[in-house]
Amino acid sequence: MWKYATQRIIYMLLTLLVITGMCFILIRMLPLQPLPAEDPHAAIVEMQREAAGYNKPYLVQFGIFLKNVFTKFDWGVSDKLYIGRSVGAIFFEKLPATMIVNLYSIIISIPIGIAFGVFAALKKNTWVDHFLSTVTMIAISVPSFVYAFIIQYVFYYKLSILPALMNSGTDYFTWDMFKSMLPAILSLSFGEIAGFTRTTRAELTEVLTSEFMLLARTKGLTRAQATVRHAFKNCMVVVVPSIFGSFIGIMSGSLIIEKIFSVPGVGMLYLNSINAPDYPMFTMLTVFYTTIGLAAGIVVDISYSFIDPRIRVGSKK
Amino acid sequence: MKNEYENIPQELFEFAQLDAELHDKKIETKARGYFEDALIRFKKNKSSVVAAWIILLLVLFAIFSPLFSPYTMKDKDTVYQNFPPFVPSVAAKNTGHLDGAKTLSSQNELMYDKWQAIAAETGMNPVIRVLGTEEVSSIYRGKERITTYYKLEMNSYYAIGIRTQTFSFEEFEEIQQFQNETGIQVIYPWVEPKDIKDISDDPAIWYQVKDNKGTPKKDKNDNWIPAYSSNSEIEGAPYHSQRIEGDPGTWIYSVQKSGSVRCRFNYYNYYIFKNGHEPSYLFGTNNMGQDLFMAIGVGARFSLIFAVLVSAVNLTIGMIYGSIQGYYGGMIDMVMDRIADIVGGIPFIVAVTLFQYHLASKVGPIVTFAFAFFMTGWIGMAALTRKQFYRFKGQEYVLAARTLGASDKRLMFKHIFPNSLGTIITSCALVIPGVISSETTLTYLGIVNLSDLAGTSIGTLMSQGQAVATTAPHAMVFPSIFISLLLISFNLFGNGLRDAFNPSMRGLED
């Protein structure tokens, strides 16, 4: 199991390195952004570019980039959006907003989603189940900007109980801030809840029909006991990894939701760096998003093998 | 000894069973094929059948709405922008639908008078109904003063009323021609600012005023008193068309303005002059003054065609890639799997952006966008096909075919591949909404701008609508409904197909 995990992580790091290299070179091949002449920071950026080896071959540049990242965690300086400032520092300024909004969202979503899923599975093929399944289907299909619009229109414009946009500032744990984050959190939650409902329901219905459930009933457990002790536990084998996946995903945020509700987070930064364009920022965020994507996949896979004793991929024992 | 078996003459063979009687009964029931079976199961799934019909309707909408609409993408009105749905014939019935209604609150009496003045001058009453009045008392210079505020439901199209604009002599002449032919009054008599207490910024005022705020001065019978100018010295161009009611024949209809003519005109009627018909927008207009009914159709056409093309290419690439992987296995499989891992690890948005940066100027944004989809879209399909191949390649019939000397290609595509056809059809129905969804998201975010070539896209329309979501919600509502219906139906349809082609999966997933 440990061997499997290490093997997967090594593979992931290699994949990450290759992707980073490809993207890095593709970005460096683009013509440089002209610097505003009168800006005093222009000189700093110019020096930084020199140090990053902008006139050297691409592979050498990549080497310098990797060396800076690994030894000093230096991702270069922004040359358009926040001219002259360190990309890494800006990134860490933006990360908390994204993480908090997403964290709230999954904290709301997980219990609700699992509860709906369990409920639907227990009432399988009744109108409750059909209703929940249809709503889930709709919730998954509808794009998040439609939710955002509905929430903004209803709660801000019609009822005016929630603000339209998130407050700026960094005092994330005040009631006011929470209230201003609520539209974004709600918009994110619909899809999450639907996702958890679907996974839980699918898994639990399958487990409930399996033979060990029959055995459990035969040996005298009540339906509730059998469901909680055997079925629910088994269904968690699939649900828990997807929870882990979601927790990794909270860092990446949603570009759309952050744009609509002006959440000062990573997604917004990414969007701005694409439109600016700010290549050093874009490079770092590309690496970040790639890492998150790969890591989420790996965490899900590895947690399967930790949770479920039947899945011990690659273990020699 | 060996050689004796190499060439056995044909005559030596004889039929073992030629006249032996076969005791098997002939099968009497009709054989039911795989697809027939799937179709029967699909039909049982009511929601999927409904979804299929909805998809058909939406596709028909996309095909026909731009044909039926009197507008094209080039018809951009500079005034009727973000205007609510309005169809004159329906609005006339006063049912409260399609009447271009917009609610304005906190309208004071001055404003209310202005709306009434527009109604009196043009004959088009912008106030549909008064939703409520509110009296607010305030202390002004020691005296209590009561101000009445109205909440009005307005016809946004009529509320534009009279505007002033500078025309060339030719156009002024054309408008007069148009007036003579149709009897529709476009040009209204000129009002000199000095006659109305020097108010120069409000073309709607045509009546005598008491003060420079525009409070009307009415006669004993509570009628408006016109303030039209009859100073023929400043007249801009000869006017020989119909005059408005009550004109003694001396009112002037235009003034000079450095080589051209400035006049007051009724925008609604001017619109008829320009377009040949009354403004009629079933879904309202977007922020560029385009007809949303038509624009959604144009955007949907693009989305659907693009999604089908992209899915077709991706499925083909994925199938071939997966087949090779699954069939050969071993080292080839591993190397190809690594490649797929690397390509699949690149976040889609990064791929799109990098392609846009590098290629958009060379091959255009649409092709670039499609490339980004081709790069990552095939991986799911490849994995599916690979799995199917692993399942079937070891089976006896494949070994038998191989023993009979079938080539690799024949084994792959004739013997193994048809088994995964059901999976492929299913995933096709689920890939299309995925592509539509990504395309809408990216155009919504403005990372990809397809407006130049495709006209518009649903995502672009929605981002335009989002900007005015609170003041003109219709601009967001209609594209939202369209895209939501499309995605929901495609997903329901795809799930129905999946269940139909996968008897073992029935009832396990929604």
Interface residues (C-beta under 8 A of the other chain):
Chain A: Y11 T15 L16 V18 I19 M22 C23 L26 I27 M29 L30 N125 S133 T134 T136 M137 I138 I140 S141 V142 P143 F145 V146 A148 F149 Q152 Y153 Y156 Y157 A164 R198 R201 A202 T205 E206 L255 I256 K259 I260 Y270 L271 I274 N275 P277 F282 T286 Y289 T290 G293 L294
Chain B: S47 R338 D341 I342 G345 I346 P347 I349 V350 T353 L354 Y357 H358 P433 S437 T440 T441 Y444 L445 G446 I447 M462 G465 Q466 A469 T470 P473 M476 S480 I483 S484 L487 I488 F490 N491 L492 N495 G507 L508 E509 D510
